[in-house]
Amino acid sequence: MSNTKVELYHRKQCPYCKKVQAVLQEMDLEMIQKDVGKNADDLEELRAVGGKTQVPCLIQVNDQGEKTALYESDDIISWIKTHENELR
């Protein structure tokens, strides 16, 4: 994996989250996934980084510990496909 750590924040019943997860499965990729519906700490972390609790959200953490949030399932899928080699 690259030097960029990624985490997918989701809710179990969210259809847009399932769309992203299906792409990960199709591409045989794994990443840390946090269900904000089950863990209040994860929900607060999502709010702290991205300013909102919208899911799906891909949080990227660089080597300096800086976190950036990417929302919208299509944007997340596009990012995953662009960075596929880094995620393997």
URBELMO-V465945 format. One record per residue. OMEGA is omega as a letter, one per 30 degrees, with the letter a starting at -180 (999 if undefined). Layout:
# URBELMO-V465945
OMEGA ; OMEGA
This chain:
# URBELMO-V465945
a ; l ; l ; l ; l ; l ; l ; l ; a ; l ; a ; a ; a ; a ; l ; l ; l ; l ; l ; a ; l ; l ; l ; a ; l ; a ; a ; l ; l ; l ; l ; l ; a ; l ; a ; l ; a ; a ; a ; l ; l ; l ; l ; l ; l ; l ; a ; a ; a ; l ; l ; a ; l ; l ; f ; l ; l ; l ; l ; l ; a ; a ; l ; l ; l ; a ; l ; a ; l ; a ; l ; a ; a ; l ; l ; l ; l ; l ; l ; a ; l ; a ; a ; a ; l ; a ; a ; 999
